[in-house]
């Protein structure tokens, strides 16, 4: 078996369940020597996903109420947390198929392969969802953390780094005065950004990663942002890449990162 994870759970972008192409992702993993089962669940669709930017209710992990992408500097749109709870902890039906909660899908892979052999990856809105799910998994399983968390052309929601109320693990909170960064994780973080991405600009994505980088440094010497030779965040900014271009190059970079082992 090649290096890297044994299973990859990939969450697609907002209203774009066909992106990335499963074939493109699988081929990129094969080329990098990552022999893994790839799971690409389809997000809920229909009335529960209609919002001002998705009037037809196409598949999405959660709804939006704002669009701050054109602001200068660019703003971050928060996830609808009720939708986040629903897909994380409750089943849903899409295209006539019942999907297990994302938490249960992740737990099934962990039970089969071991958490350190599982990669949770998401692109765009799927990356927002993957960050919320993956960091919550690590919080609840500090001794059984995920092997990889991949964030592709995305920026984590601020709620990702917030504390949880005692004994209320399935509730998110937001405290603007919270000043404790996330701990050092055992997880290898794979971050792939597009230098010309107008939806998630590079500075927006890196700023959103700020709390993580305090104790989980970047391991790429060419980046020089929170850099540490023993860092566990593998960060790549690909030149001339937009939010929906160069799919093969983006997933080649992701696959190469998954194949590396920079965990402590």
C-alpha positions as CSV (number, residue, x, y, z in Angstrom):
1,X,0.0,0.0,0.0
2,X,1.2,3.5,-0.8
3,X,1.8,6.3,1.7
4,X,-1.0,8.6,3.0
5,X,-4.5,7.9,4.2
6,X,-6.5,4.7,3.6
7,X,-9.8,6.6,3.4
8,X,-10.6,10.1,2.1
9,X,-14.0,11.7,3.0
10,X,-14.3,14.6,0.6
11,X,-17.0,17.3,0.9
12,X,-17.9,19.2,-2.2
13,X,-18.4,22.9,-2.7
14,X,-21.5,25.1,-2.5
15,X,-24.1,24.0,-5.1
16,X,-21.3,22.1,-7.0
17,X,-21.5,18.4,-6.1
18,X,-19.8,17.5,-9.3
19,X,-16.8,19.5,-8.4
20,X,-14.2,18.1,-7.9
21,X,-14.5,15.3,-10.4
22,X,-14.2,12.1,-8.5
23,X,-12.1,10.7,-11.3
24,X,-9.7,13.7,-11.1
25,X,-9.3,13.4,-7.4
26,X,-8.8,9.6,-7.5
27,X,-6.2,10.0,-10.3
28,X,-4.3,12.6,-8.4
29,X,-4.2,10.3,-5.3
30,X,-3.0,7.4,-7.5
31,X,-0.3,9.5,-9.0
32,X,0.9,10.5,-5.6
33,X,1.0,6.9,-4.4
34,X,-2.0,7.4,-2.1
35,X,-4.1,4.2,-2.4
36,X,-7.3,5.2,-0.6
37,X,-11.1,4.7,-0.7
38,X,-12.6,8.0,-1.7
39,X,-16.1,8.9,-0.3
40,X,-17.9,11.9,-1.8
41,X,-21.3,12.3,-0.1
42,X,-23.9,14.6,-1.7
43,X,-25.1,17.5,0.5
44,X,-28.8,18.1,1.1
45,X,-30.8,19.8,-1.6
46,X,-34.3,21.2,-2.0
47,X,-36.4,23.6,0.2
48,X,-34.1,23.3,3.2
49,X,-31.2,24.7,1.1
50,X,-32.8,27.7,-0.6
51,X,-31.2,31.0,0.2
52,X,-30.7,34.4,-1.6
53,X,-27.8,32.9,-3.6
54,X,-29.3,29.5,-4.2
55,X,-33.0,30.0,-5.1
56,X,-33.3,26.5,-6.7
57,X,-32.1,24.7,-3.6
58,X,-29.1,23.0,-5.2
59,X,-27.0,20.8,-2.9
60,X,-25.2,22.7,-0.2
61,X,-23.9,21.9,3.3
62,X,-25.5,25.0,4.8
63,X,-27.2,28.2,3.7
64,X,-25.8,31.8,3.5
65,X,-27.5,35.0,4.4
66,X,-24.7,37.4,3.3
67,X,-22.2,37.7,0.5
68,X,-19.1,39.7,1.7
69,X,-16.8,38.4,-1.1
70,X,-16.6,41.7,-2.9
71,X,-15.8,43.8,0.2
72,X,-12.4,45.4,0.6
73,X,-10.9,43.8,2.6
74,X,-12.9,40.7,1.8
75,X,-15.3,39.6,4.6
76,X,-16.1,36.0,5.7
77,X,-19.7,34.8,5.5
78,X,-20.7,32.7,8.5
79,X,-22.2,29.3,8.2
80,X,-25.9,28.8,9.2
81,X,-25.2,26.8,12.3
82,X,-28.6,25.1,12.4
83,X,-27.7,23.6,9.0
84,X,-24.2,22.6,10.2
85,X,-25.8,20.7,13.2
86,X,-28.2,19.0,10.8
87,X,-25.7,17.5,8.4
88,X,-23.2,16.8,11.2
89,X,-25.5,14.9,13.4
90,X,-28.7,13.9,11.5
91,X,-29.4,11.9,8.3
92,X,-30.7,13.6,5.2
93,X,-32.2,12.6,1.8
94,X,-30.6,13.7,-1.4
95,X,-31.4,12.4,-4.9
96,X,-33.7,9.8,-3.3
97,X,-30.9,8.4,-1.2
98,X,-30.6,8.6,2.6
99,X,-27.2,9.8,3.8
100,X,-25.9,9.1,7.3
101,X,-24.8,12.1,9.4
102,X,-21.3,13.3,8.5
103,X,-20.3,12.5,12.0
104,X,-21.4,8.9,11.6
105,X,-19.7,8.6,8.1
106,X,-16.5,9.8,9.6
107,X,-16.8,7.5,12.6
108,X,-17.3,4.5,10.3
109,X,-14.1,5.2,8.5
110,X,-12.2,5.8,11.8
111,X,-13.6,2.5,13.2
112,X,-12.5,0.6,10.1
113,X,-9.1,2.2,9.4
114,X,-8.1,4.1,12.5
115,X,-8.3,7.8,12.9
116,X,-4.7,8.4,11.9
117,X,-5.4,6.7,8.5
118,X,-8.4,8.9,7.7
119,X,-8.3,12.2,5.7
120,X,-11.3,14.6,5.9
121,X,-11.1,17.0,3.0
122,X,-13.3,19.8,1.7
123,X,-13.3,22.4,-1.0
124,X,-14.9,25.9,-0.8
125,X,-18.0,25.5,1.3
126,X,-17.1,21.9,1.8
127,X,-13.8,23.1,3.3
128,X,-15.7,25.2,5.8
129,X,-17.8,22.2,6.8
130,X,-14.7,19.9,6.9
131,X,-13.0,22.3,9.3
132,X,-16.0,22.5,11.6
133,X,-16.4,18.7,11.6
134,X,-12.7,17.8,11.8
135,X,-11.8,20.2,14.6
136,X,-14.8,19.0,16.5
137,X,-13.8,15.4,16.1
138,X,-10.3,16.2,17.5
139,X,-11.9,18.0,20.4
140,X,-14.0,15.1,21.3
141,X,-11.3,12.5,20.6
142,X,-8.0,14.1,21.8
143,X,-6.4,10.7,21.9
144,X,-7.7,9.6,18.5
145,X,-7.3,12.6,16.2
146,X,-7.7,12.5,12.5
147,X,-4.6,11.9,10.4
148,X,-5.3,14.6,7.8
149,X,-7.6,17.6,7.4
150,X,-7.5,19.1,3.9
151,X,-8.8,22.6,3.2
152,X,-9.0,23.5,-0.4
153,X,-9.7,27.0,-1.8
154,X,-11.6,27.9,1.4
155,X,-11.5,29.8,4.7
156,X,-12.6,28.3,8.0
157,X,-15.6,29.8,9.8
158,X,-14.6,31.6,13.0
159,X,-16.8,29.2,15.0
160,X,-14.4,26.4,14.1
161,X,-11.9,27.6,16.8
162,X,-14.4,28.5,19.5
163,X,-14.9,26.6,22.7
164,X,-17.9,24.4,23.4
165,X,-20.1,24.8,26.5
166,X,-19.5,22.0,29.1
167,X,-21.5,18.9,28.4
168,X,-22.9,20.4,25.2
169,X,-20.7,18.9,22.6
170,X,-23.2,19.4,19.9
171,X,-23.6,23.2,20.3
172,X,-21.4,25.9,18.8
173,X,-20.8,29.2,20.6
174,X,-19.1,32.4,19.6
175,X,-17.4,34.6,22.1
176,X,-15.7,37.7,20.6
177,X,-13.5,38.0,23.7
178,X,-12.2,34.4,23.5
179,X,-8.4,34.5,23.6
180,X,-7.3,30.9,23.8
181,X,-6.0,29.4,20.5
182,X,-6.5,25.8,19.5
183,X,-3.9,23.4,20.9
184,X,-1.3,21.6,18.9
185,X,-3.0,18.8,17.0
186,X,-1.5,15.5,15.8
187,X,-3.4,16.1,12.5
188,X,-1.5,17.0,9.3
189,X,-3.3,20.0,7.8
190,X,-3.2,20.2,4.0
191,X,-4.1,23.7,2.7
192,X,-4.2,24.4,-1.0
193,X,-5.2,27.9,-2.1
194,X,-5.5,29.7,-5.4
195,X,-3.4,32.9,-5.8
196,X,-6.1,34.4,-8.1
197,X,-9.1,33.1,-6.3
198,X,-11.7,36.0,-5.9
199,X,-14.1,33.9,-3.8
200,X,-11.6,33.1,-1.0
201,X,-8.7,35.5,-1.4
202,X,-5.4,34.3,-0.1
203,X,-5.3,36.9,2.7
204,X,-8.8,35.9,3.7
205,X,-8.0,32.2,3.9
206,X,-4.7,32.8,5.8
207,X,-6.4,35.2,8.2
208,X,-9.1,32.6,8.9
209,X,-6.4,30.1,9.7
210,X,-4.8,32.5,12.1
211,X,-6.0,30.9,15.4
212,X,-4.8,27.4,14.2
213,X,-1.4,28.7,13.2
214,X,-0.5,29.9,16.6
215,X,0.2,26.4,17.9
216,X,0.1,24.5,14.5
217,X,2.8,26.1,12.4
218,X,3.3,26.1,8.7
219,X,6.0,23.6,7.6
220,X,6.8,25.1,4.2
221,X,10.0,27.2,4.4
222,X,9.1,29.2,1.3
223,X,5.9,30.5,3.0
224,X,7.5,32.1,6.1
225,X,4.2,32.7,7.8
226,X,4.1,31.1,11.3
227,X,6.9,28.9,10.0
228,X,8.5,26.1,12.0
229,X,10.6,23.3,10.6
230,X,8.4,20.9,12.8
231,X,5.1,22.5,11.7
232,X,2.1,20.4,10.8
233,X,0.4,22.7,8.4
234,X,1.3,22.1,4.8
235,X,0.3,25.3,3.0
236,X,0.4,25.8,-0.8
237,X,-0.7,28.9,-2.7
238,X,-0.9,28.0,-6.4
239,X,-0.1,30.8,-8.9
240,X,-2.7,31.6,-11.6
241,X,-5.3,29.5,-10.0
242,X,-8.9,30.8,-9.5
243,X,-11.8,29.4,-7.5
244,X,-12.8,27.0,-10.3
245,X,-9.8,26.6,-12.6
246,X,-6.9,24.2,-12.8
247,X,-8.7,21.4,-11.0
248,X,-6.0,18.8,-11.9
249,X,-3.2,21.0,-10.5
250,X,-5.2,21.8,-7.3
251,X,-5.8,18.1,-6.6
252,X,-2.3,17.1,-7.5
253,X,-1.1,19.5,-4.8
254,X,-3.6,18.2,-2.3
255,X,-2.6,14.6,-3.1
256,X,1.1,15.3,-2.7
257,X,0.4,16.9,0.7
258,X,-1.7,13.9,1.8
259,X,1.2,11.7,0.8
260,X,3.6,13.6,3.0
261,X,3.9,12.9,6.8
262,X,4.6,16.0,8.7
263,X,2.8,15.1,11.8
264,X,4.6,15.3,15.1
